[in-house]
């Protein structure tokens, strides 16, 4: 089995070299980038198996780089671990809400980082094996972009499909309308918040005939979540 390739995006040379040394000792292949521009170039040249991204970068924040990676269809399944000195709970939530798969606070030991990488890669490997996500009788096939219930195809528009795909891959978490707008349309497109409500109604209507509309739940004052648990 070939070694996994890790892209390190870190502007401080000493830290980047320390991380690279530890990862190579652990059997990984490593590529390095000092900012977001170099990271994007590296991604275009060769897709890594995982990215380590520093929160504070000179040309653009690691959060925005993570959001960009997760919005791009070609790289949205790429695992990202954020590296940062920010240790407050709110910062961790912000990092994970940006799409990061994990969050490691500086200073960290090489052993901890390697363990976190292995854990994220295991989760990504399981999800990438067949791209199937299931809840009750509701089944999402990400490769064919089909939603079925008990073998019957659920017809959805492209936006409703993307919304349901996002919900099903992020279950039990409450997302505000702003967060859903950012995840579905990106931060550079102006879309009114009420547009989310319109698409949620359409999604529920499509699922209603199959008895699955109950999974898309309104959390009063907060937003929406996808859950198999009764409200």
Biotite code that builds the C-alpha atoms (Angstrom):
import biotite.structure as struc

atoms = struc.array([
    struc.Atom([0.000, 0.000, 0.000], chain_id="A", res_id=1, res_name="UNK", atom_name="CA", element="C"),
    struc.Atom([1.415, 3.405, -0.991], chain_id="A", res_id=2, res_name="UNK", atom_name="CA", element="C"),
    struc.Atom([2.119, 5.990, 1.690], chain_id="A", res_id=3, res_name="UNK", atom_name="CA", element="C"),
    struc.Atom([-0.566, 8.608, 2.355], chain_id="A", res_id=4, res_name="UNK", atom_name="CA", element="C"),
    struc.Atom([0.248, 12.096, 1.119], chain_id="A", res_id=5, res_name="UNK", atom_name="CA", element="C"),
    struc.Atom([-0.191, 14.974, 3.583], chain_id="A", res_id=6, res_name="UNK", atom_name="CA", element="C"),
    struc.Atom([-0.177, 18.636, 2.521], chain_id="A", res_id=7, res_name="UNK", atom_name="CA", element="C"),
    struc.Atom([1.047, 20.954, 5.297], chain_id="A", res_id=8, res_name="UNK", atom_name="CA", element="C"),
    struc.Atom([-0.101, 24.583, 4.958], chain_id="A", res_id=9, res_name="UNK", atom_name="CA", element="C"),
    struc.Atom([1.891, 26.531, 7.565], chain_id="A", res_id=10, res_name="UNK", atom_name="CA", element="C"),
    struc.Atom([3.728, 29.852, 7.153], chain_id="A", res_id=11, res_name="UNK", atom_name="CA", element="C"),
    struc.Atom([6.212, 29.400, 10.020], chain_id="A", res_id=12, res_name="UNK", atom_name="CA", element="C"),
    struc.Atom([9.150, 27.483, 8.565], chain_id="A", res_id=13, res_name="UNK", atom_name="CA", element="C"),
    struc.Atom([10.354, 25.938, 11.844], chain_id="A", res_id=14, res_name="UNK", atom_name="CA", element="C"),
    struc.Atom([6.899, 24.582, 12.692], chain_id="A", res_id=15, res_name="UNK", atom_name="CA", element="C"),
    struc.Atom([6.353, 23.332, 9.150], chain_id="A", res_id=16, res_name="UNK", atom_name="CA", element="C"),
    struc.Atom([9.676, 21.509, 9.125], chain_id="A", res_id=17, res_name="UNK", atom_name="CA", element="C"),
    struc.Atom([9.033, 19.997, 12.554], chain_id="A", res_id=18, res_name="UNK", atom_name="CA", element="C"),
    struc.Atom([5.646, 18.673, 11.434], chain_id="A", res_id=19, res_name="UNK", atom_name="CA", element="C"),
    struc.Atom([7.068, 17.385, 8.150], chain_id="A", res_id=20, res_name="UNK", atom_name="CA", element="C"),
    struc.Atom([9.882, 15.568, 9.935], chain_id="A", res_id=21, res_name="UNK", atom_name="CA", element="C"),
    struc.Atom([7.474, 13.863, 12.325], chain_id="A", res_id=22, res_name="UNK", atom_name="CA", element="C"),
    struc.Atom([5.121, 12.820, 9.543], chain_id="A", res_id=23, res_name="UNK", atom_name="CA", element="C"),
    struc.Atom([7.903, 11.384, 7.396], chain_id="A", res_id=24, res_name="UNK", atom_name="CA", element="C"),
    struc.Atom([9.133, 9.385, 10.385], chain_id="A", res_id=25, res_name="UNK", atom_name="CA", element="C"),
    struc.Atom([5.580, 8.047, 10.742], chain_id="A", res_id=26, res_name="UNK", atom_name="CA", element="C"),
    struc.Atom([5.630, 6.846, 7.123], chain_id="A", res_id=27, res_name="UNK", atom_name="CA", element="C"),
    struc.Atom([3.733, 9.622, 5.374], chain_id="A", res_id=28, res_name="UNK", atom_name="CA", element="C"),
    struc.Atom([4.678, 11.438, 2.202], chain_id="A", res_id=29, res_name="UNK", atom_name="CA", element="C"),
    struc.Atom([4.687, 15.193, 2.700], chain_id="A", res_id=30, res_name="UNK", atom_name="CA", element="C"),
    struc.Atom([4.221, 18.309, 0.600], chain_id="A", res_id=31, res_name="UNK", atom_name="CA", element="C"),
    struc.Atom([4.546, 21.795, 2.044], chain_id="A", res_id=32, res_name="UNK", atom_name="CA", element="C"),
    struc.Atom([2.954, 25.186, 1.364], chain_id="A", res_id=33, res_name="UNK", atom_name="CA", element="C"),
    struc.Atom([3.650, 28.442, 3.168], chain_id="A", res_id=34, res_name="UNK", atom_name="CA", element="C"),
    struc.Atom([0.357, 30.166, 2.273], chain_id="A", res_id=35, res_name="UNK", atom_name="CA", element="C"),
    struc.Atom([-3.011, 29.628, 0.602], chain_id="A", res_id=36, res_name="UNK", atom_name="CA", element="C"),
    struc.Atom([-1.721, 30.481, -2.867], chain_id="A", res_id=37, res_name="UNK", atom_name="CA", element="C"),
    struc.Atom([0.907, 27.760, -2.687], chain_id="A", res_id=38, res_name="UNK", atom_name="CA", element="C"),
    struc.Atom([-1.664, 25.371, -1.208], chain_id="A", res_id=39, res_name="UNK", atom_name="CA", element="C"),
    struc.Atom([-4.037, 25.890, -4.133], chain_id="A", res_id=40, res_name="UNK", atom_name="CA", element="C"),
    struc.Atom([-1.188, 25.324, -6.584], chain_id="A", res_id=41, res_name="UNK", atom_name="CA", element="C"),
    struc.Atom([-0.235, 22.128, -4.795], chain_id="A", res_id=42, res_name="UNK", atom_name="CA", element="C"),
    struc.Atom([-3.855, 20.923, -4.847], chain_id="A", res_id=43, res_name="UNK", atom_name="CA", element="C"),
    struc.Atom([-4.008, 21.546, -8.584], chain_id="A", res_id=44, res_name="UNK", atom_name="CA", element="C"),
    struc.Atom([-0.803, 19.550, -9.129], chain_id="A", res_id=45, res_name="UNK", atom_name="CA", element="C"),
    struc.Atom([-1.688, 16.563, -6.945], chain_id="A", res_id=46, res_name="UNK", atom_name="CA", element="C"),
    struc.Atom([-4.575, 15.845, -4.597], chain_id="A", res_id=47, res_name="UNK", atom_name="CA", element="C"),
    struc.Atom([-3.272, 14.861, -1.144], chain_id="A", res_id=48, res_name="UNK", atom_name="CA", element="C"),
    struc.Atom([-4.967, 12.385, 1.159], chain_id="A", res_id=49, res_name="UNK", atom_name="CA", element="C"),
    struc.Atom([-5.261, 14.993, 3.920], chain_id="A", res_id=50, res_name="UNK", atom_name="CA", element="C"),
    struc.Atom([-4.462, 18.660, 4.568], chain_id="A", res_id=51, res_name="UNK", atom_name="CA", element="C"),
    struc.Atom([-3.050, 20.209, 7.735], chain_id="A", res_id=52, res_name="UNK", atom_name="CA", element="C"),
    struc.Atom([-3.993, 23.893, 7.682], chain_id="A", res_id=53, res_name="UNK", atom_name="CA", element="C"),
    struc.Atom([-2.779, 26.596, 10.043], chain_id="A", res_id=54, res_name="UNK", atom_name="CA", element="C"),
    struc.Atom([-5.550, 28.999, 11.093], chain_id="A", res_id=55, res_name="UNK", atom_name="CA", element="C"),
    struc.Atom([-3.417, 32.154, 10.655], chain_id="A", res_id=56, res_name="UNK", atom_name="CA", element="C"),
    struc.Atom([-1.854, 32.433, 7.202], chain_id="A", res_id=57, res_name="UNK", atom_name="CA", element="C"),
    struc.Atom([-0.395, 35.543, 5.541], chain_id="A", res_id=58, res_name="UNK", atom_name="CA", element="C"),
    struc.Atom([-2.641, 35.810, 2.463], chain_id="A", res_id=59, res_name="UNK", atom_name="CA", element="C"),
    struc.Atom([-5.944, 34.304, 3.633], chain_id="A", res_id=60, res_name="UNK", atom_name="CA", element="C"),
    struc.Atom([-7.113, 32.617, 6.804], chain_id="A", res_id=61, res_name="UNK", atom_name="CA", element="C"),
    struc.Atom([-6.955, 28.868, 7.109], chain_id="A", res_id=62, res_name="UNK", atom_name="CA", element="C"),
    struc.Atom([-10.694, 28.956, 7.836], chain_id="A", res_id=63, res_name="UNK", atom_name="CA", element="C"),
    struc.Atom([-11.421, 30.509, 4.450], chain_id="A", res_id=64, res_name="UNK", atom_name="CA", element="C"),
    struc.Atom([-9.082, 28.067, 2.707], chain_id="A", res_id=65, res_name="UNK", atom_name="CA", element="C"),
    struc.Atom([-10.938, 25.211, 4.403], chain_id="A", res_id=66, res_name="UNK", atom_name="CA", element="C"),
    struc.Atom([-14.310, 26.601, 3.322], chain_id="A", res_id=67, res_name="UNK", atom_name="CA", element="C"),
    struc.Atom([-13.036, 26.965, -0.252], chain_id="A", res_id=68, res_name="UNK", atom_name="CA", element="C"),
    struc.Atom([-11.783, 23.378, -0.303], chain_id="A", res_id=69, res_name="UNK", atom_name="CA", element="C"),
    struc.Atom([-15.056, 22.054, 1.122], chain_id="A", res_id=70, res_name="UNK", atom_name="CA", element="C"),
    struc.Atom([-17.195, 24.022, -1.349], chain_id="A", res_id=71, res_name="UNK", atom_name="CA", element="C"),
    struc.Atom([-15.307, 22.708, -4.388], chain_id="A", res_id=72, res_name="UNK", atom_name="CA", element="C"),
    struc.Atom([-16.873, 19.493, -5.691], chain_id="A", res_id=73, res_name="UNK", atom_name="CA", element="C"),
    struc.Atom([-13.425, 18.168, -6.628], chain_id="A", res_id=74, res_name="UNK", atom_name="CA", element="C"),
    struc.Atom([-12.021, 18.504, -3.108], chain_id="A", res_id=75, res_name="UNK", atom_name="CA", element="C"),
    struc.Atom([-14.991, 18.588, -0.738], chain_id="A", res_id=76, res_name="UNK", atom_name="CA", element="C"),
    struc.Atom([-14.261, 15.047, 0.476], chain_id="A", res_id=77, res_name="UNK", atom_name="CA", element="C"),
    struc.Atom([-10.626, 15.947, 1.225], chain_id="A", res_id=78, res_name="UNK", atom_name="CA", element="C"),
    struc.Atom([-10.052, 15.681, 5.012], chain_id="A", res_id=79, res_name="UNK", atom_name="CA", element="C"),
    struc.Atom([-8.780, 18.878, 6.668], chain_id="A", res_id=80, res_name="UNK", atom_name="CA", element="C"),
    struc.Atom([-7.288, 19.258, 10.148], chain_id="A", res_id=81, res_name="UNK", atom_name="CA", element="C"),
    struc.Atom([-6.924, 22.808, 11.463], chain_id="A", res_id=82, res_name="UNK", atom_name="CA", element="C"),
    struc.Atom([-3.814, 23.724, 13.462], chain_id="A", res_id=83, res_name="UNK", atom_name="CA", element="C"),
    struc.Atom([-4.108, 26.713, 15.762], chain_id="A", res_id=84, res_name="UNK", atom_name="CA", element="C"),
    struc.Atom([-3.079, 28.286, 19.043], chain_id="A", res_id=85, res_name="UNK", atom_name="CA", element="C"),
    struc.Atom([-6.718, 29.268, 19.664], chain_id="A", res_id=86, res_name="UNK", atom_name="CA", element="C"),
    struc.Atom([-7.979, 27.014, 22.444], chain_id="A", res_id=87, res_name="UNK", atom_name="CA", element="C"),
    struc.Atom([-11.346, 28.545, 23.345], chain_id="A", res_id=88, res_name="UNK", atom_name="CA", element="C"),
    struc.Atom([-14.455, 26.431, 22.789], chain_id="A", res_id=89, res_name="UNK", atom_name="CA", element="C"),
    struc.Atom([-15.947, 29.087, 20.504], chain_id="A", res_id=90, res_name="UNK", atom_name="CA", element="C"),
    struc.Atom([-12.873, 28.975, 18.273], chain_id="A", res_id=91, res_name="UNK", atom_name="CA", element="C"),
    struc.Atom([-13.085, 25.190, 18.055], chain_id="A", res_id=92, res_name="UNK", atom_name="CA", element="C"),
    struc.Atom([-16.742, 25.394, 17.087], chain_id="A", res_id=93, res_name="UNK", atom_name="CA", element="C"),
    struc.Atom([-15.937, 28.009, 14.448], chain_id="A", res_id=94, res_name="UNK", atom_name="CA", element="C"),
    struc.Atom([-13.176, 25.816, 13.054], chain_id="A", res_id=95, res_name="UNK", atom_name="CA", element="C"),
    struc.Atom([-15.380, 22.741, 12.831], chain_id="A", res_id=96, res_name="UNK", atom_name="CA", element="C"),
    struc.Atom([-18.241, 24.785, 11.370], chain_id="A", res_id=97, res_name="UNK", atom_name="CA", element="C"),
    struc.Atom([-15.900, 25.888, 8.579], chain_id="A", res_id=98, res_name="UNK", atom_name="CA", element="C"),
    struc.Atom([-15.834, 22.266, 7.433], chain_id="A", res_id=99, res_name="UNK", atom_name="CA", element="C"),
    struc.Atom([-12.686, 21.057, 9.174], chain_id="A", res_id=100, res_name="UNK", atom_name="CA", element="C"),
    struc.Atom([-12.694, 17.374, 10.099], chain_id="A", res_id=101, res_name="UNK", atom_name="CA", element="C"),
    struc.Atom([-10.652, 17.906, 13.248], chain_id="A", res_id=102, res_name="UNK", atom_name="CA", element="C"),
    struc.Atom([-8.959, 20.645, 15.258], chain_id="A", res_id=103, res_name="UNK", atom_name="CA", element="C"),
    struc.Atom([-5.537, 20.400, 16.939], chain_id="A", res_id=104, res_name="UNK", atom_name="CA", element="C"),
    struc.Atom([-4.423, 23.070, 19.396], chain_id="A", res_id=105, res_name="UNK", atom_name="CA", element="C"),
    struc.Atom([-0.799, 24.232, 19.510], chain_id="A", res_id=106, res_name="UNK", atom_name="CA", element="C"),
    struc.Atom([1.455, 23.185, 21.086], chain_id="A", res_id=107, res_name="UNK", atom_name="CA", element="C"),
    struc.Atom([0.878, 19.548, 20.255], chain_id="A", res_id=108, res_name="UNK", atom_name="CA", element="C"),
    struc.Atom([3.090, 16.486, 20.293], chain_id="A", res_id=109, res_name="UNK", atom_name="CA", element="C"),
    struc.Atom([4.024, 14.711, 17.042], chain_id="A", res_id=110, res_name="UNK", atom_name="CA", element="C"),
    struc.Atom([2.445, 11.529, 18.430], chain_id="A", res_id=111, res_name="UNK", atom_name="CA", element="C"),
    struc.Atom([-0.875, 13.264, 19.062], chain_id="A", res_id=112, res_name="UNK", atom_name="CA", element="C"),
    struc.Atom([-0.886, 14.775, 15.579], chain_id="A", res_id=113, res_name="UNK", atom_name="CA", element="C"),
    struc.Atom([-0.115, 11.439, 13.918], chain_id="A", res_id=114, res_name="UNK", atom_name="CA", element="C"),
    struc.Atom([-2.875, 9.765, 15.959], chain_id="A", res_id=115, res_name="UNK", atom_name="CA", element="C"),
    struc.Atom([-5.368, 12.465, 14.919], chain_id="A", res_id=116, res_name="UNK", atom_name="CA", element="C"),
    struc.Atom([-4.356, 12.053, 11.268], chain_id="A", res_id=117, res_name="UNK", atom_name="CA", element="C"),
    struc.Atom([-4.826, 8.288, 11.401], chain_id="A", res_id=118, res_name="UNK", atom_name="CA", element="C"),
    struc.Atom([-8.264, 8.732, 13.025], chain_id="A", res_id=119, res_name="UNK", atom_name="CA", element="C"),
    struc.Atom([-9.449, 11.214, 10.380], chain_id="A", res_id=120, res_name="UNK", atom_name="CA", element="C"),
    struc.Atom([-8.100, 9.065, 7.548], chain_id="A", res_id=121, res_name="UNK", atom_name="CA", element="C"),
    struc.Atom([-9.937, 6.035, 8.954], chain_id="A", res_id=122, res_name="UNK", atom_name="CA", element="C"),
    struc.Atom([-13.207, 7.973, 8.987], chain_id="A", res_id=123, res_name="UNK", atom_name="CA", element="C"),
    struc.Atom([-12.592, 9.311, 5.493], chain_id="A", res_id=124, res_name="UNK", atom_name="CA", element="C"),
    struc.Atom([-11.672, 5.853, 4.217], chain_id="A", res_id=125, res_name="UNK", atom_name="CA", element="C"),
    struc.Atom([-14.879, 4.373, 5.543], chain_id="A", res_id=126, res_name="UNK", atom_name="CA", element="C"),
    struc.Atom([-16.962, 7.080, 3.951], chain_id="A", res_id=127, res_name="UNK", atom_name="CA", element="C"),
    struc.Atom([-15.119, 6.931, 0.650], chain_id="A", res_id=128, res_name="UNK", atom_name="CA", element="C"),
    struc.Atom([-15.508, 3.176, 0.296], chain_id="A", res_id=129, res_name="UNK", atom_name="CA", element="C"),
    struc.Atom([-18.982, 3.266, -1.195], chain_id="A", res_id=130, res_name="UNK", atom_name="CA", element="C"),
    struc.Atom([-20.262, 6.839, -0.729], chain_id="A", res_id=131, res_name="UNK", atom_name="CA", element="C"),
    struc.Atom([-23.491, 5.477, 0.751], chain_id="A", res_id=132, res_name="UNK", atom_name="CA", element="C"),
    struc.Atom([-25.228, 7.289, 3.623], chain_id="A", res_id=133, res_name="UNK", atom_name="CA", element="C"),
    struc.Atom([-28.370, 5.770, 5.160], chain_id="A", res_id=134, res_name="UNK", atom_name="CA", element="C"),
    struc.Atom([-30.865, 6.807, 7.820], chain_id="A", res_id=135, res_name="UNK", atom_name="CA", element="C"),
    struc.Atom([-33.860, 4.547, 8.363], chain_id="A", res_id=136, res_name="UNK", atom_name="CA", element="C"),
    struc.Atom([-35.100, 3.725, 4.834], chain_id="A", res_id=137, res_name="UNK", atom_name="CA", element="C"),
    struc.Atom([-33.605, 6.920, 3.377], chain_id="A", res_id=138, res_name="UNK", atom_name="CA", element="C"),
    struc.Atom([-30.510, 6.179, 1.286], chain_id="A", res_id=139, res_name="UNK", atom_name="CA", element="C"),
    struc.Atom([-28.058, 8.610, -0.337], chain_id="A", res_id=140, res_name="UNK", atom_name="CA", element="C"),
    struc.Atom([-25.677, 7.392, -3.045], chain_id="A", res_id=141, res_name="UNK", atom_name="CA", element="C"),
    struc.Atom([-23.146, 10.195, -3.536], chain_id="A", res_id=142, res_name="UNK", atom_name="CA", element="C"),
    struc.Atom([-21.557, 8.617, -6.599], chain_id="A", res_id=143, res_name="UNK", atom_name="CA", element="C"),
    struc.Atom([-24.794, 8.413, -8.586], chain_id="A", res_id=144, res_name="UNK", atom_name="CA", element="C"),
    struc.Atom([-26.353, 11.397, -6.751], chain_id="A", res_id=145, res_name="UNK", atom_name="CA", element="C"),
    struc.Atom([-29.519, 9.403, -6.104], chain_id="A", res_id=146, res_name="UNK", atom_name="CA", element="C"),
    struc.Atom([-31.831, 9.539, -3.123], chain_id="A", res_id=147, res_name="UNK", atom_name="CA", element="C"),
    struc.Atom([-34.016, 6.483, -2.577], chain_id="A", res_id=148, res_name="UNK", atom_name="CA", element="C"),
    struc.Atom([-36.516, 5.276, 0.012], chain_id="A", res_id=149, res_name="UNK", atom_name="CA", element="C"),
    struc.Atom([-37.104, 1.540, 0.022], chain_id="A", res_id=150, res_name="UNK", atom_name="CA", element="C"),
    struc.Atom([-35.681, 1.315, -3.491], chain_id="A", res_id=151, res_name="UNK", atom_name="CA", element="C"),
    struc.Atom([-37.879, 4.106, -4.875], chain_id="A", res_id=152, res_name="UNK", atom_name="CA", element="C"),
    struc.Atom([-36.063, 7.117, -6.299], chain_id="A", res_id=153, res_name="UNK", atom_name="CA", element="C"),
    struc.Atom([-36.935, 10.430, -4.654], chain_id="A", res_id=154, res_name="UNK", atom_name="CA", element="C"),
    struc.Atom([-36.993, 13.175, -7.314], chain_id="A", res_id=155, res_name="UNK", atom_name="CA", element="C"),
    struc.Atom([-35.182, 16.282, -6.080], chain_id="A", res_id=156, res_name="UNK", atom_name="CA", element="C"),
    struc.Atom([-34.021, 19.497, -7.678], chain_id="A", res_id=157, res_name="UNK", atom_name="CA", element="C"),
    struc.Atom([-30.262, 20.195, -7.603], chain_id="A", res_id=158, res_name="UNK", atom_name="CA", element="C"),
    struc.Atom([-30.446, 22.594, -4.650], chain_id="A", res_id=159, res_name="UNK", atom_name="CA", element="C"),
    struc.Atom([-32.678, 20.286, -2.619], chain_id="A", res_id=160, res_name="UNK", atom_name="CA", element="C"),
    struc.Atom([-30.296, 17.407, -3.362], chain_id="A", res_id=161, res_name="UNK", atom_name="CA", element="C"),
    struc.Atom([-27.284, 19.410, -2.159], chain_id="A", res_id=162, res_name="UNK", atom_name="CA", element="C"),
    struc.Atom([-29.189, 20.474, 0.942], chain_id="A", res_id=163, res_name="UNK", atom_name="CA", element="C"),
    struc.Atom([-30.233, 16.910, 1.788], chain_id="A", res_id=164, res_name="UNK", atom_name="CA", element="C"),
    struc.Atom([-26.729, 15.611, 1.074], chain_id="A", res_id=165, res_name="UNK", atom_name="CA", element="C"),
    struc.Atom([-25.302, 18.203, 3.458], chain_id="A", res_id=166, res_name="UNK", atom_name="CA", element="C"),
    struc.Atom([-27.863, 17.375, 6.149], chain_id="A", res_id=167, res_name="UNK", atom_name="CA", element="C"),
    struc.Atom([-27.308, 13.619, 5.854], chain_id="A", res_id=168, res_name="UNK", atom_name="CA", element="C"),
    struc.Atom([-23.520, 13.957, 6.085], chain_id="A", res_id=169, res_name="UNK", atom_name="CA", element="C"),
    struc.Atom([-23.809, 16.299, 9.114], chain_id="A", res_id=170, res_name="UNK", atom_name="CA", element="C"),
    struc.Atom([-26.576, 14.691, 11.207], chain_id="A", res_id=171, res_name="UNK", atom_name="CA", element="C"),
    struc.Atom([-27.739, 15.852, 14.637], chain_id="A", res_id=172, res_name="UNK", atom_name="CA", element="C"),
    struc.Atom([-26.091, 19.272, 14.275], chain_id="A", res_id=173, res_name="UNK", atom_name="CA", element="C"),
    struc.Atom([-28.056, 22.519, 14.217], chain_id="A", res_id=174, res_name="UNK", atom_name="CA", element="C"),
    struc.Atom([-27.180, 24.885, 11.374], chain_id="A", res_id=175, res_name="UNK", atom_name="CA", element="C"),
    struc.Atom([-28.300, 28.493, 11.165], chain_id="A", res_id=176, res_name="UNK", atom_name="CA", element="C"),
    struc.Atom([-29.619, 29.904, 7.905], chain_id="A", res_id=177, res_name="UNK", atom_name="CA", element="C"),
    struc.Atom([-26.346, 31.827, 7.470], chain_id="A", res_id=178, res_name="UNK", atom_name="CA", element="C"),
    struc.Atom([-24.324, 28.630, 7.834], chain_id="A", res_id=179, res_name="UNK", atom_name="CA", element="C"),
    struc.Atom([-26.514, 26.792, 5.332], chain_id="A", res_id=180, res_name="UNK", atom_name="CA", element="C"),
    struc.Atom([-26.238, 29.687, 2.867], chain_id="A", res_id=181, res_name="UNK", atom_name="CA", element="C"),
    struc.Atom([-22.456, 29.588, 3.175], chain_id="A", res_id=182, res_name="UNK", atom_name="CA", element="C"),
    struc.Atom([-22.266, 25.797, 2.760], chain_id="A", res_id=183, res_name="UNK", atom_name="CA", element="C"),
    struc.Atom([-24.692, 25.576, -0.176], chain_id="A", res_id=184, res_name="UNK", atom_name="CA", element="C"),
    struc.Atom([-23.926, 28.739, -2.139], chain_id="A", res_id=185, res_name="UNK", atom_name="CA", element="C"),
    struc.Atom([-20.583, 29.966, -0.807], chain_id="A", res_id=186, res_name="UNK", atom_name="CA", element="C"),
    struc.Atom([-19.690, 33.231, 0.837], chain_id="A", res_id=187, res_name="UNK", atom_name="CA", element="C"),
    struc.Atom([-19.305, 35.223, -2.388], chain_id="A", res_id=188, res_name="UNK", atom_name="CA", element="C"),
    struc.Atom([-22.908, 34.825, -3.585], chain_id="A", res_id=189, res_name="UNK", atom_name="CA", element="C"),
    struc.Atom([-25.701, 37.018, -2.232], chain_id="A", res_id=190, res_name="UNK", atom_name="CA", element="C"),
    struc.Atom([-28.760, 34.949, -1.379], chain_id="A", res_id=191, res_name="UNK", atom_name="CA", element="C"),
    struc.Atom([-31.445, 36.021, 1.097], chain_id="A", res_id=192, res_name="UNK", atom_name="CA", element="C"),
    struc.Atom([-31.891, 33.977, 4.271], chain_id="A", res_id=193, res_name="UNK", atom_name="CA", element="C"),
    struc.Atom([-35.528, 33.226, 3.460], chain_id="A", res_id=194, res_name="UNK", atom_name="CA", element="C"),
    struc.Atom([-34.316, 31.299, 0.398], chain_id="A", res_id=195, res_name="UNK", atom_name="CA", element="C"),
    struc.Atom([-33.224, 28.566, 2.816], chain_id="A", res_id=196, res_name="UNK", atom_name="CA", element="C"),
    struc.Atom([-36.783, 28.313, 4.172], chain_id="A", res_id=197, res_name="UNK", atom_name="CA", element="C"),
    struc.Atom([-38.141, 27.962, 0.639], chain_id="A", res_id=198, res_name="UNK", atom_name="CA", element="C"),
    struc.Atom([-35.791, 25.108, -0.202], chain_id="A", res_id=199, res_name="UNK", atom_name="CA", element="C"),
    struc.Atom([-36.416, 23.391, 3.146], chain_id="A", res_id=200, res_name="UNK", atom_name="CA", element="C"),
    struc.Atom([-40.173, 23.460, 2.390], chain_id="A", res_id=201, res_name="UNK", atom_name="CA", element="C"),
    struc.Atom([-39.551, 22.002, -1.064], chain_id="A", res_id=202, res_name="UNK", atom_name="CA", element="C"),
    struc.Atom([-37.281, 19.314, 0.369], chain_id="A", res_id=203, res_name="UNK", atom_name="CA", element="C"),
    struc.Atom([-39.847, 18.346, 2.997], chain_id="A", res_id=204, res_name="UNK", atom_name="CA", element="C"),
    struc.Atom([-42.611, 18.215, 0.389], chain_id="A", res_id=205, res_name="UNK", atom_name="CA", element="C"),
    struc.Atom([-40.521, 15.837, -1.727], chain_id="A", res_id=206, res_name="UNK", atom_name="CA", element="C"),
    struc.Atom([-39.837, 13.615, 1.293], chain_id="A", res_id=207, res_name="UNK", atom_name="CA", element="C"),
    struc.Atom([-43.351, 13.792, 2.713], chain_id="A", res_id=208, res_name="UNK", atom_name="CA", element="C"),
    struc.Atom([-44.883, 11.121, 0.470], chain_id="A", res_id=209, res_name="UNK", atom_name="CA", element="C"),
    struc.Atom([-42.220, 8.695, 1.721], chain_id="A", res_id=210, res_name="UNK", atom_name="CA", element="C"),
    struc.Atom([-42.737, 9.619, 5.367], chain_id="A", res_id=211, res_name="UNK", atom_name="CA", element="C"),
    struc.Atom([-39.223, 11.079, 5.647], chain_id="A", res_id=212, res_name="UNK", atom_name="CA", element="C"),
    struc.Atom([-40.016, 14.792, 5.995], chain_id="A", res_id=213, res_name="UNK", atom_name="CA", element="C"),
    struc.Atom([-39.836, 14.394, 9.800], chain_id="A", res_id=214, res_name="UNK", atom_name="CA", element="C"),
    struc.Atom([-36.038, 14.008, 9.524], chain_id="A", res_id=215, res_name="UNK", atom_name="CA", element="C"),
    struc.Atom([-35.568, 17.658, 8.497], chain_id="A", res_id=216, res_name="UNK", atom_name="CA", element="C"),
    struc.Atom([-36.368, 19.478, 11.722], chain_id="A", res_id=217, res_name="UNK", atom_name="CA", element="C"),
    struc.Atom([-36.801, 23.143, 12.580], chain_id="A", res_id=218, res_name="UNK", atom_name="CA", element="C"),
    struc.Atom([-35.001, 24.305, 15.720], chain_id="A", res_id=219, res_name="UNK", atom_name="CA", element="C"),
    struc.Atom([-36.878, 27.423, 16.779], chain_id="A", res_id=220, res_name="UNK", atom_name="CA", element="C"),
    struc.Atom([-34.651, 30.482, 16.944], chain_id="A", res_id=221, res_name="UNK", atom_name="CA", element="C"),
    struc.Atom([-31.596, 28.593, 15.677], chain_id="A", res_id=222, res_name="UNK", atom_name="CA", element="C"),
    struc.Atom([-32.134, 27.004, 12.268], chain_id="A", res_id=223, res_name="UNK", atom_name="CA", element="C"),
    struc.Atom([-32.427, 23.437, 11.038], chain_id="A", res_id=224, res_name="UNK", atom_name="CA", element="C"),
    struc.Atom([-31.038, 19.999, 11.739], chain_id="A", res_id=225, res_name="UNK", atom_name="CA", element="C"),
    struc.Atom([-31.274, 16.510, 10.278], chain_id="A", res_id=226, res_name="UNK", atom_name="CA", element="C"),
    struc.Atom([-32.179, 13.958, 12.925], chain_id="A", res_id=227, res_name="UNK", atom_name="CA", element="C"),
    struc.Atom([-33.825, 10.561, 13.292], chain_id="A", res_id=228, res_name="UNK", atom_name="CA", element="C"),
    struc.Atom([-34.803, 11.467, 16.867], chain_id="A", res_id=229, res_name="UNK", atom_name="CA", element="C"),
    struc.Atom([-38.261, 12.817, 17.560], chain_id="A", res_id=230, res_name="UNK", atom_name="CA", element="C"),
    struc.Atom([-38.412, 16.492, 18.495], chain_id="A", res_id=231, res_name="UNK", atom_name="CA", element="C"),
])
